């Protein structure tokens, strides 16, 4: 379990927090970590939707083999 805002932000950034952010309040750091997490979820959903839209341009007979090849 994450104990503080710095740890929450490091978990979302997957690395160390830039120095200037250490000056923010703990609640602000947690809010920033939550915003990054939400943005990543939105981005993943939009990428999936874009991929599905792209498959609509491929002839139906090729969709299944292409999906298997792409994983």
HTML snippet that shows the backbone in 3Dmol.js (N, CA, C, O; Angstrom):
<script src="https://3Dmol.org/build/3Dmol-min.js"></script>
<div id="view" style="width:600px;height:400px;position:relative"></div>
<script>
const pdb = `
ATOM      1  N   UNK A   1       0.847  -1.182   0.000  1.00  0.00           N
ATOM      2  CA  UNK A   1       0.000   0.000   0.000  1.00  0.00           C
ATOM      3  C   UNK A   1       0.889   1.241   0.000  1.00  0.00           C
ATOM      4  O   UNK A   1       1.919   1.276   0.672  1.00  0.00           O
ATOM      5  N   UNK A   2       0.493   2.226  -0.736  1.00  0.00           N
ATOM      6  CA  UNK A   2       1.270   3.458  -0.849  1.00  0.00           C
ATOM      7  C   UNK A   2       1.054   4.303   0.405  1.00  0.00           C
ATOM      8  O   UNK A   2      -0.079   4.540   0.826  1.00  0.00           O
ATOM      9  N   UNK A   3       2.158   4.748   0.987  1.00  0.00           N
ATOM     10  CA  UNK A   3       2.065   5.494   2.244  1.00  0.00           C
ATOM     11  C   UNK A   3       1.960   7.000   2.045  1.00  0.00           C
ATOM     12  O   UNK A   3       1.331   7.680   2.855  1.00  0.00           O
ATOM     13  N   UNK A   4       2.562   7.535   0.986  1.00  0.00           N
ATOM     14  CA  UNK A   4       2.519   8.979   0.833  1.00  0.00           C
ATOM     15  C   UNK A   4       2.415   9.366  -0.643  1.00  0.00           C
ATOM     16  O   UNK A   4       2.461   8.517  -1.533  1.00  0.00           O
ATOM     17  N   UNK A   5       2.276  10.664  -0.871  1.00  0.00           N
ATOM     18  CA  UNK A   5       2.111  11.159  -2.229  1.00  0.00           C
ATOM     19  C   UNK A   5       3.315  10.927  -3.119  1.00  0.00           C
ATOM     20  O   UNK A   5       3.162  10.654  -4.309  1.00  0.00           O
ATOM     21  N   UNK A   6       4.512  11.032  -2.560  1.00  0.00           N
ATOM     22  CA  UNK A   6       5.729  10.807  -3.351  1.00  0.00           C
ATOM     23  C   UNK A   6       5.758   9.380  -3.863  1.00  0.00           C
ATOM     24  O   UNK A   6       6.062   9.150  -5.034  1.00  0.00           O
ATOM     25  N   UNK A   7       5.446   8.413  -3.003  1.00  0.00           N
ATOM     26  CA  UNK A   7       5.444   7.009  -3.420  1.00  0.00           C
ATOM     27  C   UNK A   7       4.363   6.743  -4.461  1.00  0.00           C
ATOM     28  O   UNK A   7       4.578   5.990  -5.411  1.00  0.00           O
ATOM     29  N   UNK A   8       3.204   7.364  -4.278  1.00  0.00           N
ATOM     30  CA  UNK A   8       2.115   7.187  -5.249  1.00  0.00           C
ATOM     31  C   UNK A   8       2.523   7.741  -6.609  1.00  0.00           C
ATOM     32  O   UNK A   8       2.263   7.126  -7.643  1.00  0.00           O
ATOM     33  N   UNK A   9       3.158   8.895  -6.600  1.00  0.00           N
ATOM     34  CA  UNK A   9       3.589   9.507  -7.858  1.00  0.00           C
ATOM     35  C   UNK A   9       4.721   8.721  -8.494  1.00  0.00           C
ATOM     36  O   UNK A   9       4.741   8.560  -9.714  1.00  0.00           O
ATOM     37  N   UNK A  10       5.659   8.230  -7.709  1.00  0.00           N
ATOM     38  CA  UNK A  10       6.738   7.402  -8.252  1.00  0.00           C
ATOM     39  C   UNK A  10       6.181   6.130  -8.886  1.00  0.00           C
ATOM     40  O   UNK A  10       6.684   5.670  -9.911  1.00  0.00           O
ATOM     41  N   UNK A  11       5.147   5.569  -8.277  1.00  0.00           N
ATOM     42  CA  UNK A  11       4.532   4.366  -8.840  1.00  0.00           C
ATOM     43  C   UNK A  11       3.913   4.669 -10.205  1.00  0.00           C
ATOM     44  O   UNK A  11       4.003   3.851 -11.121  1.00  0.00           O
ATOM     45  N   UNK A  12       3.296   5.820 -10.344  1.00  0.00           N
ATOM     46  CA  UNK A  12       2.675   6.180 -11.611  1.00  0.00           C
ATOM     47  C   UNK A  12       3.700   6.592 -12.666  1.00  0.00           C
ATOM     48  O   UNK A  12       3.540   6.288 -13.848  1.00  0.00           O
ATOM     49  N   UNK A  13       4.742   7.277 -12.236  1.00  0.00           N
ATOM     50  CA  UNK A  13       5.781   7.707 -13.174  1.00  0.00           C
ATOM     51  C   UNK A  13       6.759   6.583 -13.498  1.00  0.00           C
ATOM     52  O   UNK A  13       7.533   6.676 -14.451  1.00  0.00           O
ATOM     53  N   UNK A  14       6.718   5.526 -12.700  1.00  0.00           N
ATOM     54  CA  UNK A  14       7.628   4.386 -12.848  1.00  0.00           C
ATOM     55  C   UNK A  14       9.089   4.830 -12.769  1.00  0.00           C
ATOM     56  O   UNK A  14       9.954   4.357 -13.507  1.00  0.00           O
ATOM     57  N   UNK A  15       9.322   5.748 -11.852  1.00  0.00           N
ATOM     58  CA  UNK A  15      10.667   6.270 -11.658  1.00  0.00           C
ATOM     59  C   UNK A  15      10.653   7.357 -10.605  1.00  0.00           C
ATOM     60  O   UNK A  15       9.627   7.601  -9.971  1.00  0.00           O
ATOM     61  N   UNK A  16      11.782   8.009 -10.416  1.00  0.00           N
ATOM     62  CA  UNK A  16      11.861   9.050  -9.391  1.00  0.00           C
ATOM     63  C   UNK A  16      11.056  10.292  -9.760  1.00  0.00           C
ATOM     64  O   UNK A  16      10.893  10.625 -10.934  1.00  0.00           O
ATOM     65  N   UNK A  17      10.567  10.956  -8.743  1.00  0.00           N
ATOM     66  CA  UNK A  17       9.805  12.189  -8.919  1.00  0.00           C
ATOM     67  C   UNK A  17      10.784  13.334  -9.153  1.00  0.00           C
ATOM     68  O   UNK A  17      11.767  13.459  -8.422  1.00  0.00           O
ATOM     69  N   UNK A  18      10.533  14.179 -10.166  1.00  0.00           N
ATOM     70  CA  UNK A  18      11.416  15.344 -10.377  1.00  0.00           C
ATOM     71  C   UNK A  18      11.480  16.223  -9.125  1.00  0.00           C
ATOM     72  O   UNK A  18      10.501  16.348  -8.390  1.00  0.00           O
ATOM     73  N   UNK A  19      12.626  16.817  -8.900  1.00  0.00           N
ATOM     74  CA  UNK A  19      12.893  17.579  -7.688  1.00  0.00           C
ATOM     75  C   UNK A  19      11.883  18.651  -7.337  1.00  0.00           C
ATOM     76  O   UNK A  19      11.530  18.797  -6.167  1.00  0.00           O
ATOM     77  N   UNK A  20      11.408  19.404  -8.316  1.00  0.00           N
ATOM     78  CA  UNK A  20      10.492  20.505  -8.036  1.00  0.00           C
ATOM     79  C   UNK A  20       9.169  20.015  -7.457  1.00  0.00           C
ATOM     80  O   UNK A  20       8.501  20.755  -6.736  1.00  0.00           O
ATOM     81  N   UNK A  21       8.785  18.785  -7.761  1.00  0.00           N
ATOM     82  CA  UNK A  21       7.511  18.268  -7.263  1.00  0.00           C
ATOM     83  C   UNK A  21       7.563  17.913  -5.785  1.00  0.00           C
ATOM     84  O   UNK A  21       6.522  17.753  -5.148  1.00  0.00           O
ATOM     85  N   UNK A  22       8.757  17.790  -5.239  1.00  0.00           N
ATOM     86  CA  UNK A  22       8.885  17.479  -3.811  1.00  0.00           C
ATOM     87  C   UNK A  22       8.363  18.620  -2.949  1.00  0.00           C
ATOM     88  O   UNK A  22       8.087  18.425  -1.766  1.00  0.00           O
ATOM     89  N   UNK A  23       8.225  19.809  -3.529  1.00  0.00           N
ATOM     90  CA  UNK A  23       7.733  20.965  -2.780  1.00  0.00           C
ATOM     91  C   UNK A  23       6.215  20.973  -2.636  1.00  0.00           C
ATOM     92  O   UNK A  23       5.677  21.739  -1.837  1.00  0.00           O
ATOM     93  N   UNK A  24       5.509  20.124  -3.405  1.00  0.00           N
ATOM     94  CA  UNK A  24       4.050  20.089  -3.335  1.00  0.00           C
ATOM     95  C   UNK A  24       3.589  19.389  -2.064  1.00  0.00           C
ATOM     96  O   UNK A  24       4.298  18.558  -1.496  1.00  0.00           O
ATOM     97  N   UNK A  25       2.386  19.745  -1.635  1.00  0.00           N
ATOM     98  CA  UNK A  25       1.784  19.101  -0.467  1.00  0.00           C
ATOM     99  C   UNK A  25       1.470  17.640  -0.790  1.00  0.00           C
ATOM    100  O   UNK A  25       1.281  17.278  -1.952  1.00  0.00           O
ATOM    101  N   UNK A  26       1.416  16.821   0.235  1.00  0.00           N
ATOM    102  CA  UNK A  26       1.177  15.389   0.059  1.00  0.00           C
ATOM    103  C   UNK A  26      -0.151  15.126  -0.657  1.00  0.00           C
ATOM    104  O   UNK A  26      -0.216  14.267  -1.536  1.00  0.00           O
ATOM    105  N   UNK A  27      -1.196  15.850  -0.296  1.00  0.00           N
ATOM    106  CA  UNK A  27      -2.498  15.668  -0.955  1.00  0.00           C
ATOM    107  C   UNK A  27      -2.429  16.036  -2.432  1.00  0.00           C
ATOM    108  O   UNK A  27      -3.058  15.385  -3.266  1.00  0.00           O
ATOM    109  N   UNK A  28      -1.668  17.073  -2.756  1.00  0.00           N
ATOM    110  CA  UNK A  28      -1.519  17.475  -4.159  1.00  0.00           C
ATOM    111  C   UNK A  28      -0.769  16.406  -4.958  1.00  0.00           C
ATOM    112  O   UNK A  28      -1.096  16.145  -6.115  1.00  0.00           O
ATOM    113  N   UNK A  29       0.227  15.799  -4.337  1.00  0.00           N
ATOM    114  CA  UNK A  29       0.970  14.723  -5.000  1.00  0.00           C
ATOM    115  C   UNK A  29       0.075  13.517  -5.253  1.00  0.00           C
ATOM    116  O   UNK A  29       0.146  12.899  -6.316  1.00  0.00           O
ATOM    117  N   UNK A  30      -0.768  13.183  -4.278  1.00  0.00           N
ATOM    118  CA  UNK A  30      -1.707  12.078  -4.456  1.00  0.00           C
ATOM    119  C   UNK A  30      -2.709  12.393  -5.569  1.00  0.00           C
ATOM    120  O   UNK A  30      -3.047  11.522  -6.370  1.00  0.00           O
ATOM    121  N   UNK A  31      -3.189  13.658  -5.616  1.00  0.00           N
ATOM    122  CA  UNK A  31      -4.106  14.060  -6.678  1.00  0.00           C
ATOM    123  C   UNK A  31      -3.440  13.956  -8.044  1.00  0.00           C
ATOM    124  O   UNK A  31      -4.063  13.517  -9.011  1.00  0.00           O
ATOM    125  N   UNK A  32      -2.179  14.360  -8.123  1.00  0.00           N
ATOM    126  CA  UNK A  32      -1.435  14.262  -9.377  1.00  0.00           C
ATOM    127  C   UNK A  32      -1.261  12.806  -9.796  1.00  0.00           C
ATOM    128  O   UNK A  32      -1.413  12.477 -10.972  1.00  0.00           O
ATOM    129  N   UNK A  33      -0.947  11.942  -8.849  1.00  0.00           N
ATOM    130  CA  UNK A  33      -0.807  10.512  -9.145  1.00  0.00           C
ATOM    131  C   UNK A  33      -2.138   9.936  -9.637  1.00  0.00           C
ATOM    132  O   UNK A  33      -2.162   9.140 -10.575  1.00  0.00           O
ATOM    133  N   UNK A  34      -3.237  10.338  -9.007  1.00  0.00           N
ATOM    134  CA  UNK A  34      -4.560   9.874  -9.441  1.00  0.00           C
ATOM    135  C   UNK A  34      -4.888  10.371 -10.844  1.00  0.00           C
ATOM    136  O   UNK A  34      -5.464   9.634 -11.645  1.00  0.00           O
ATOM    137  N   UNK A  35      -4.526  11.617 -11.145  1.00  0.00           N
ATOM    138  CA  UNK A  35      -4.785  12.180 -12.474  1.00  0.00           C
ATOM    139  C   UNK A  35      -3.981  11.439 -13.544  1.00  0.00           C
ATOM    140  O   UNK A  35      -4.483  11.185 -14.639  1.00  0.00           O
ATOM    141  N   UNK A  36      -2.745  11.097 -13.226  1.00  0.00           N
ATOM    142  CA  UNK A  36      -1.913  10.351 -14.183  1.00  0.00           C
ATOM    143  C   UNK A  36      -2.491   8.956 -14.402  1.00  0.00           C
ATOM    144  O   UNK A  36      -2.534   8.469 -15.532  1.00  0.00           O
ATOM    145  N   UNK A  37      -2.931   8.318 -13.328  1.00  0.00           N
ATOM    146  CA  UNK A  37      -3.534   6.981 -13.444  1.00  0.00           C
ATOM    147  C   UNK A  37      -4.788   7.036 -14.321  1.00  0.00           C
ATOM    148  O   UNK A  37      -4.971   6.191 -15.197  1.00  0.00           O
ATOM    149  N   UNK A  38      -5.639   8.018 -14.089  1.00  0.00           N
ATOM    150  CA  UNK A  38      -6.869   8.157 -14.878  1.00  0.00           C
ATOM    151  C   UNK A  38      -6.549   8.451 -16.344  1.00  0.00           C
ATOM    152  O   UNK A  38      -7.206   7.927 -17.242  1.00  0.00           O
ATOM    153  N   UNK A  39      -5.544   9.284 -16.581  1.00  0.00           N
ATOM    154  CA  UNK A  39      -5.155   9.605 -17.961  1.00  0.00           C
ATOM    155  C   UNK A  39      -4.634   8.369 -18.681  1.00  0.00           C
ATOM    156  O   UNK A  39      -4.908   8.180 -19.866  1.00  0.00           O
ATOM    157  N   UNK A  40      -3.894   7.538 -17.985  1.00  0.00           N
ATOM    158  CA  UNK A  40      -3.391   6.300 -18.612  1.00  0.00           C
ATOM    159  C   UNK A  40      -4.518   5.345 -18.953  1.00  0.00           C
ATOM    160  O   UNK A  40      -4.478   4.679 -19.987  1.00  0.00           O
ATOM    161  N   UNK A  41      -5.530   5.273 -18.085  1.00  0.00           N
ATOM    162  CA  UNK A  41      -6.678   4.414 -18.375  1.00  0.00           C
ATOM    163  C   UNK A  41      -7.461   4.941 -19.578  1.00  0.00           C
ATOM    164  O   UNK A  41      -7.888   4.166 -20.435  1.00  0.00           O
ATOM    165  N   UNK A  42      -7.646   6.249 -19.637  1.00  0.00           N
ATOM    166  CA  UNK A  42      -8.338   6.847 -20.797  1.00  0.00           C
ATOM    167  C   UNK A  42      -7.544   6.615 -22.072  1.00  0.00           C
ATOM    168  O   UNK A  42      -8.116   6.281 -23.109  1.00  0.00           O
ATOM    169  N   UNK A  43      -6.241   6.787 -22.003  1.00  0.00           N
ATOM    170  CA  UNK A  43      -5.399   6.589 -23.173  1.00  0.00           C
ATOM    171  C   UNK A  43      -5.475   5.144 -23.658  1.00  0.00           C
ATOM    172  O   UNK A  43      -5.565   4.905 -24.862  1.00  0.00           O
ATOM    173  N   UNK A  44      -5.440   4.187 -22.748  1.00  0.00           N
ATOM    174  CA  UNK A  44      -5.525   2.779 -23.130  1.00  0.00           C
ATOM    175  C   UNK A  44      -6.861   2.473 -23.798  1.00  0.00           C
ATOM    176  O   UNK A  44      -6.909   1.742 -24.788  1.00  0.00           O
ATOM    177  N   UNK A  45      -7.941   3.027 -23.260  1.00  0.00           N
ATOM    178  CA  UNK A  45      -9.260   2.800 -23.850  1.00  0.00           C
ATOM    179  C   UNK A  45      -9.351   3.414 -25.240  1.00  0.00           C
ATOM    180  O   UNK A  45      -9.919   2.810 -26.150  1.00  0.00           O
ATOM    181  N   UNK A  46      -8.800   4.600 -25.408  1.00  0.00           N
ATOM    182  CA  UNK A  46      -8.835   5.259 -26.718  1.00  0.00           C
ATOM    183  C   UNK A  46      -7.963   4.527 -27.730  1.00  0.00           C
ATOM    184  O   UNK A  46      -8.326   4.437 -28.903  1.00  0.00           O
ATOM    185  N   UNK A  47      -6.823   4.005 -27.297  1.00  0.00           N
ATOM    186  CA  UNK A  47      -5.972   3.229 -28.202  1.00  0.00           C
ATOM    187  C   UNK A  47      -6.669   1.945 -28.646  1.00  0.00           C
ATOM    188  O   UNK A  47      -6.576   1.547 -29.807  1.00  0.00           O
ATOM    189  N   UNK A  48      -7.361   1.309 -27.721  1.00  0.00           N
ATOM    190  CA  UNK A  48      -8.098   0.095 -28.076  1.00  0.00           C
ATOM    191  C   UNK A  48      -9.210   0.415 -29.071  1.00  0.00           C
ATOM    192  O   UNK A  48      -9.413  -0.319 -30.038  1.00  0.00           O
ATOM    193  N   UNK A  49      -9.925   1.508 -28.834  1.00  0.00           N
ATOM    194  CA  UNK A  49     -10.994   1.905 -29.749  1.00  0.00           C
ATOM    195  C   UNK A  49     -10.427   2.253 -31.132  1.00  0.00           C
ATOM    196  O   UNK A  49     -11.037   1.924 -32.150  1.00  0.00           O
ATOM    197  N   UNK A  50      -9.292   2.901 -31.172  1.00  0.00           N
ATOM    198  CA  UNK A  50      -8.663   3.239 -32.453  1.00  0.00           C
ATOM    199  C   UNK A  50      -8.241   1.984 -33.202  1.00  0.00           C
ATOM    200  O   UNK A  50      -8.370   1.913 -34.424  1.00  0.00           O
ATOM    201  N   UNK A  51      -7.740   1.001 -32.476  1.00  0.00           N
ATOM    202  CA  UNK A  51      -7.359  -0.259 -33.099  1.00  0.00           C
ATOM    203  C   UNK A  51      -8.557  -0.971 -33.700  1.00  0.00           C
ATOM    204  O   UNK A  51      -8.483  -1.505 -34.807  1.00  0.00           O
ATOM    205  N   UNK A  52      -9.660  -0.977 -32.965  1.00  0.00           N
ATOM    206  CA  UNK A  52     -10.879  -1.591 -33.483  1.00  0.00           C
ATOM    207  C   UNK A  52     -11.384  -0.848 -34.721  1.00  0.00           C
ATOM    208  O   UNK A  52     -11.842  -1.472 -35.678  1.00  0.00           O
ATOM    209  N   UNK A  53     -11.303   0.460 -34.701  1.00  0.00           N
ATOM    210  CA  UNK A  53     -11.716   1.262 -35.854  1.00  0.00           C
ATOM    211  C   UNK A  53     -10.835   0.956 -37.068  1.00  0.00           C
ATOM    212  O   UNK A  53     -11.322   0.900 -38.197  1.00  0.00           O
ATOM    213  N   UNK A  54      -9.557   0.761 -36.831  1.00  0.00           N
ATOM    214  CA  UNK A  54      -8.640   0.452 -37.928  1.00  0.00           C
ATOM    215  C   UNK A  54      -8.969  -0.903 -38.554  1.00  0.00           C
ATOM    216  O   UNK A  54      -8.845  -1.073 -39.767  1.00  0.00           O
ATOM    217  N   UNK A  55      -9.390  -1.872 -37.725  1.00  0.00           N
ATOM    218  CA  UNK A  55      -9.740  -3.188 -38.256  1.00  0.00           C
ATOM    219  C   UNK A  55     -10.968  -3.136 -39.158  1.00  0.00           C
ATOM    220  O   UNK A  55     -11.150  -4.019 -39.996  1.00  0.00           O
ATOM    221  N   UNK A  56     -11.798  -2.136 -39.007  1.00  0.00           N
ATOM    222  CA  UNK A  56     -12.980  -2.018 -39.866  1.00  0.00           C
ATOM    223  C   UNK A  56     -12.609  -1.709 -41.311  1.00  0.00           C
ATOM    224  O   UNK A  56     -13.435  -1.888 -42.206  1.00  0.00           O
ATOM    225  N   UNK A  57     -11.404  -1.254 -41.553  1.00  0.00           N
ATOM    226  CA  UNK A  57     -10.942  -0.937 -42.903  1.00  0.00           C
ATOM    227  C   UNK A  57     -10.307  -2.143 -43.585  1.00  0.00           C
ATOM    228  O   UNK A  57      -9.931  -2.077 -44.755  1.00  0.00           O
ATOM    229  N   UNK A  58     -10.192  -3.236 -42.854  1.00  0.00           N
ATOM    230  CA  UNK A  58      -9.583  -4.455 -43.393  1.00  0.00           C
ATOM    231  C   UNK A  58     -10.713  -5.405 -43.813  1.00  0.00           C
ATOM    232  O   UNK A  58     -11.687  -5.567 -43.078  1.00  0.00           O
ATOM    233  N   UNK A  59     -10.591  -6.022 -44.967  1.00  0.00           N
ATOM    234  CA  UNK A  59     -11.624  -6.966 -45.394  1.00  0.00           C
ATOM    235  C   UNK A  59     -11.866  -8.045 -44.335  1.00  0.00           C
ATOM    236  O   UNK A  59     -10.930  -8.495 -43.676  1.00  0.00           O
ATOM    237  N   UNK A  60     -13.120  -8.452 -44.178  1.00  0.00           N
ATOM    238  CA  UNK A  60     -13.506  -9.400 -43.131  1.00  0.00           C
ATOM    239  C   UNK A  60     -12.725 -10.695 -43.160  1.00  0.00           C
ATOM    240  O   UNK A  60     -12.364 -11.221 -42.107  1.00  0.00           O
ATOM    241  N   UNK A  61     -12.461 -11.212 -44.328  1.00  0.00           N
ATOM    242  CA  UNK A  61     -11.751 -12.486 -44.409  1.00  0.00           C
ATOM    243  C   UNK A  61     -10.331 -12.403 -43.854  1.00  0.00           C
ATOM    244  O   UNK A  61      -9.763 -13.414 -43.441  1.00  0.00           O
ATOM    245  N   UNK A  62      -9.766 -11.217 -43.845  1.00  0.00           N
ATOM    246  CA  UNK A  62      -8.396 -11.057 -43.344  1.00  0.00           C
ATOM    247  C   UNK A  62      -8.336 -10.683 -41.865  1.00  0.00           C
ATOM    248  O   UNK A  62      -7.268 -10.757 -41.258  1.00  0.00           O
ATOM    249  N   UNK A  63      -9.453 -10.288 -41.279  1.00  0.00           N
ATOM    250  CA  UNK A  63      -9.441  -9.811 -39.894  1.00  0.00           C
ATOM    251  C   UNK A  63      -9.003 -10.879 -38.893  1.00  0.00           C
ATOM    252  O   UNK A  63      -8.144 -10.624 -38.049  1.00  0.00           O
ATOM    253  N   UNK A  64      -9.593 -12.074 -38.985  1.00  0.00           N
ATOM    254  CA  UNK A  64      -9.267 -13.121 -38.013  1.00  0.00           C
ATOM    255  C   UNK A  64      -7.790 -13.514 -38.101  1.00  0.00           C
ATOM    256  O   UNK A  64      -7.114 -13.540 -37.072  1.00  0.00           O
ATOM    257  N   UNK A  65      -7.267 -13.821 -39.288  1.00  0.00           N
ATOM    258  CA  UNK A  65      -5.839 -14.173 -39.338  1.00  0.00           C
ATOM    259  C   UNK A  65      -4.933 -13.028 -38.883  1.00  0.00           C
ATOM    260  O   UNK A  65      -3.894 -13.261 -38.267  1.00  0.00           O
ATOM    261  N   UNK A  66      -5.327 -11.805 -39.185  1.00  0.00           N
ATOM    262  CA  UNK A  66      -4.522 -10.665 -38.775  1.00  0.00           C
ATOM    263  C   UNK A  66      -4.541 -10.490 -37.264  1.00  0.00           C
ATOM    264  O   UNK A  66      -3.507 -10.195 -36.665  1.00  0.00           O
ATOM    265  N   UNK A  67      -5.709 -10.667 -36.635  1.00  0.00           N
ATOM    266  CA  UNK A  67      -5.787 -10.576 -35.184  1.00  0.00           C
ATOM    267  C   UNK A  67      -4.920 -11.646 -34.512  1.00  0.00           C
ATOM    268  O   UNK A  67      -4.260 -11.384 -33.507  1.00  0.00           O
ATOM    269  N   UNK A  68      -4.932 -12.860 -35.086  1.00  0.00           N
ATOM    270  CA  UNK A  68      -4.112 -13.935 -34.535  1.00  0.00           C
ATOM    271  C   UNK A  68      -2.621 -13.614 -34.674  1.00  0.00           C
ATOM    272  O   UNK A  68      -1.830 -13.896 -33.774  1.00  0.00           O
ATOM    273  N   UNK A  69      -2.254 -13.027 -35.800  1.00  0.00           N
ATOM    274  CA  UNK A  69      -0.856 -12.683 -36.019  1.00  0.00           C
ATOM    275  C   UNK A  69      -0.391 -11.553 -35.098  1.00  0.00           C
ATOM    276  O   UNK A  69       0.753 -11.542 -34.643  1.00  0.00           O
ATOM    277  N   UNK A  70      -1.289 -10.609 -34.831  1.00  0.00           N
ATOM    278  CA  UNK A  70      -0.936  -9.467 -33.982  1.00  0.00           C
ATOM    279  C   UNK A  70      -1.053  -9.786 -32.502  1.00  0.00           C
ATOM    280  O   UNK A  70      -0.488  -9.085 -31.662  1.00  0.00           O
ATOM    281  N   UNK A  71      -1.772 -10.822 -32.193  1.00  0.00           N
ATOM    282  CA  UNK A  71      -1.908 -11.225 -30.784  1.00  0.00           C
ATOM    283  C   UNK A  71      -3.034 -10.566 -30.167  1.00  0.00           C
ATOM    284  O   UNK A  71      -3.304 -10.781 -28.986  1.00  0.00           O
TER     285      UNK A  71
END
`;
const viewer = $3Dmol.createViewer("view");
viewer.addModel(pdb, "pdb");
viewer.setStyle({}, {cartoon: {color: "spectrum"}});
viewer.zoomTo();
viewer.render();
</script>
